[in-house]
Every structure is written in structure tokens, then in C-alpha cells.
Amino acid sequence: MTRTTARVTGAAVAAPLLLLSCAAGSAQAHGAPTAPVSRVYACSPGGGSAATAACKAAIAASGQNFVAWDNLRVAGVDGRDRQVIPDGRLCSGNLPAYRGLDLARTDWPATRLAPGARMTMTYASTIAHAGTFRLYLTKQGYDPEKPLKWSDLPAQPFAEFKDPALSNGAYHFTATLPADRTGRQMLYTIWQNSSTSDTYYSCSDVVFPAKRNAGAAAASARPRASATPVPRASAKPAPSASRSPAAPTRRTATAAPVSPSATTAAADSTPVASDTNSGTGPSAPLMAGGAAAVLVLTGGAALALRLRRR
């Protein structure tokens, strides 16, 4: 066999092996939740959160940047999740390459949810597989500052889906969330394949609104007071000065005309010519009487002068 023939033969043999190797490599990538976002996808190069403090710590602890975000799988579990995966290793599936995902901290990228609401999960997958998805939500009282344990999860999932259809590169299923959760919780998803021996694990950090205390709830339930005060029955008003009997005043002989300015002043409750009726100045009757007396005396003096001349 010539060297040329050997090279051609070697290339012909190597080509199928290369294709088989590529196929095997692609078969190892399957999926993870992208909504609510899982830790492994959030911290991947395409997840958008790799620069956060939590993801940086996870990447440093794992020694990789989670390019293989869809390959967190364990073979041969066969439903014995609680026996195979130890406490504190639930998010990594006890795989050393993903151990940073088990870090207990409260700053992981999280999705806000409403208790008792309908949630739609998007589980991205590059290869379709038959199998069952089981969704768990940590119990009320879960402490995110401690590693996730099996005892933090209920014995039964709150939702389960068997063989959903793969649509546009993802599985989509909707479930009703438990109604009694508050604060930061963990949505734990197990995808047990039936077409392979693999089981996939993922942790999605979620946050529920804090529950208001009973006093605040009762206060909000009461009808709010109107901004307009409600009129109350007032006590009998005391007689005003205008209603009291007026003090007797002396009148002038003739009424002086009121000027427009005086009218305006009266309308403004400003006293007008207050000294006219004050009783302290000279009155018109007294002035008239004095003038008459002067006339009488003057007339008498003139008559006496005439009689003397005669």
C-alpha cells in the first residue's frame, strides 16, 4: 500500500469517527430553565448576569464560565434523587464542574413571582427527549443563606409534566404557584429522561412579595377618611355685638350725604365718621338752641335803645 493510499484510507476512517464524536458532543447538551432563569443559565456567557457578584463567585468556584449551561445532568439516578444527590449539592447535581452553583448567598439573579399566580416556565433544550418534569418550591421559612437541602423542599412537587412538546427550541408549561410563599425562595426543577438514563437538575431563584402584617392589612381594609370634613352640629352661637341693643345716640339735624368712598369703607366694615354718633361732640339741637338765644338778646337790646332816644 502506497503512502497516498494509506492517507486516503486513514482519512476515510477518521471522517466517520469525527462525525460520531461531534454527534456525541452535541448529544451531551440538552437544556435548562431560562424563565424563571436558572443559576446555570444566568451565569453563562449568554445569560446576561455573568458579571454579577454571585455569578463571578460561582464561576471562580467552578473553574468554568458555564458555556455548557445545558449539560448539568447525572446518569443512572432513575428517580432516586434524594439518595444520590447529597444535601448542599442540589443545584450542582454534585458535579464538581458546577459546584459554584451551590453557594449560599442572597444576591443570585432572581425572578419576581406572585403567590398563587399562574407561572409559565420556559425550559430551553437543544435536543428533544421524552421524560417528566417535576417542579418544587422551597417551604416557607427557607433560608437562602444556607445551602439547599432536601428537607427544604416538599415531599411532592407542586406541578409535574410528562413528555411536553418541544416548540421553538424550548419546552413551555404553565402551573399554579403555591399561595403561601413570601420572600426569596428556590424553584427546583428535576427533568428525568425516559429516553436516556440522564436526570437534569436546576435551581431558579425567585422572590415573592413580603406579607403585610395584620395591623397594616386591617388599616388598609378600613374606609379612608374623606378629605372634606363632615359638618358637625355646632353649639348655639353666642349673640354677636350687632344683635345686642344699641346704645342710644344723638341724631344730627340733617343727614350728610355719604360719599362713594364712605360706601366702600362701610362695605369693608371700616367705621365711617365714627365721631358723629359717638356722643362726645356737640349735638345739632344744642347748637340750634344757642343760636336762638343769641337772636332774642340781640333783638331786646335794639328795642331798649330806640325807647331811650324817644
Secondary structure as the mmCIF struct_conf table of DSSP 4:
data_model
#
loop_
_struct_conf.conf_type_id
_struct_conf.id
_struct_conf.beg_label_comp_id
_struct_conf.beg_label_asym_id
_struct_conf.beg_label_seq_id
_struct_conf.end_label_comp_id
_struct_conf.end_label_asym_id
_struct_conf.end_label_seq_id
HELX_RH_AL_P HELX_RH_AL_P1 ARG A 3 ALA A 27
TURN_TY1_P TURN_TY1_P1 GLN A 28 GLN A 28
STRN STRN1 GLY A 31 ALA A 35
TURN_TY1_P TURN_TY1_P2 PRO A 36 PRO A 36
STRN STRN2 VAL A 37 VAL A 37
HELX_LH_PP_P HELX_LH_PP_P1 SER A 38 SER A 38
HELX_RH_AL_P HELX_RH_AL_P2 ARG A 39 ALA A 42
TURN_TY1_P TURN_TY1_P3 CYS A 43 CYS A 43
BEND BEND1 SER A 44 SER A 44
TURN_TY1_P TURN_TY1_P4 PRO A 45 GLY A 47
BEND BEND2 GLY A 48 GLY A 48
TURN_TY1_P TURN_TY1_P5 ALA A 50 ALA A 51
BEND BEND3 THR A 52 THR A 52
HELX_RH_AL_P HELX_RH_AL_P3 ALA A 53 SER A 62
TURN_TY1_P TURN_TY1_P6 GLY A 63 GLY A 63
BEND BEND4 GLN A 64 GLN A 64
TURN_TY1_P TURN_TY1_P7 VAL A 67 ASP A 70
STRN STRN3 ARG A 73 ALA A 75
TURN_TY1_P TURN_TY1_P8 GLY A 76 GLY A 76
TURN_TY1_P TURN_TY1_P9 ASP A 78 GLY A 79
HELX_RH_AL_P HELX_RH_AL_P4 ASP A 81 VAL A 84
BEND BEND5 ILE A 85 ILE A 85
HELX_LH_PP_P HELX_LH_PP_P2 PRO A 86 PRO A 86
TURN_TY1_P TURN_TY1_P10 ASP A 87 GLY A 88
TURN_TY1_P TURN_TY1_P11 LEU A 90 ASN A 94
HELX_RH_3T_P HELX_RH_3T_P1 PRO A 96 ASP A 102
BEND BEND6 THR A 106 THR A 106
BEND BEND7 TRP A 108 TRP A 108
STRN STRN4 ALA A 110 ARG A 112
TURN_TY1_P TURN_TY1_P12 PRO A 115 GLY A 116
STRN STRN5 ARG A 118 SER A 125
BEND BEND8 THR A 126 ILE A 127
STRN STRN6 GLY A 131 LEU A 137
HELX_LH_PP_P HELX_LH_PP_P3 THR A 138 LYS A 139
TURN_TY1_P TURN_TY1_P13 GLN A 140 GLY A 141
TURN_TY1_P TURN_TY1_P14 PRO A 144 GLU A 145
BEND BEND9 LYS A 146 LYS A 146
HELX_RH_3T_P HELX_RH_3T_P2 TRP A 150 ASP A 152
BEND BEND10 LEU A 153 LEU A 153
BEND BEND11 ALA A 155 GLN A 156
BEND BEND12 PHE A 158 PHE A 158
STRN STRN7 ALA A 159 LYS A 162
BEND BEND13 ASP A 163 ASP A 163
HELX_LH_PP_P HELX_LH_PP_P4 PRO A 164 ALA A 165
STRN STRN8 LEU A 166 SER A 167
TURN_TY1_P TURN_TY1_P15 ASN A 168 GLY A 169
STRN STRN9 ALA A 170 THR A 176
HELX_LH_PP_P HELX_LH_PP_P5 LEU A 177 PRO A 178
BEND BEND14 ALA A 179 ASP A 180
STRN STRN10 GLY A 183 ASN A 193
BEND BEND15 SER A 194 SER A 197
STRN STRN11 ASP A 198 PHE A 208
HELX_LH_PP_P HELX_LH_PP_P6 PRO A 209 ASN A 213
HELX_RH_AL_P HELX_RH_AL_P5 ALA A 214 ALA A 221
BEND BEND16 ARG A 222 ARG A 222
HELX_LH_PP_P HELX_LH_PP_P7 PRO A 223 SER A 226
BEND BEND17 ALA A 227 THR A 228
HELX_LH_PP_P HELX_LH_PP_P8 PRO A 229 PRO A 231
HELX_LH_PP_P HELX_LH_PP_P9 ALA A 233 SER A 240
TURN_TY1_P TURN_TY1_P16 ALA A 241 ARG A 243
BEND BEND18 SER A 244 SER A 244
HELX_LH_PP_P HELX_LH_PP_P10 PRO A 245 PRO A 248
HELX_LH_PP_P HELX_LH_PP_P11 ARG A 250 THR A 252
BEND BEND19 ALA A 253 THR A 254
HELX_LH_PP_P HELX_LH_PP_P12 ALA A 255 SER A 259
HELX_RH_AL_P HELX_RH_AL_P6 PRO A 260 ALA A 267
TURN_TY1_P TURN_TY1_P17 ASP A 268 SER A 269
BEND BEND20 VAL A 272 ALA A 273
TURN_TY1_P TURN_TY1_P18 SER A 274 ASN A 277
BEND BEND21 SER A 278 GLY A 281
HELX_LH_PP_P HELX_LH_PP_P13 PRO A 282 SER A 283
HELX_RH_AL_P HELX_RH_AL_P7 ALA A 284 ARG A 309
#
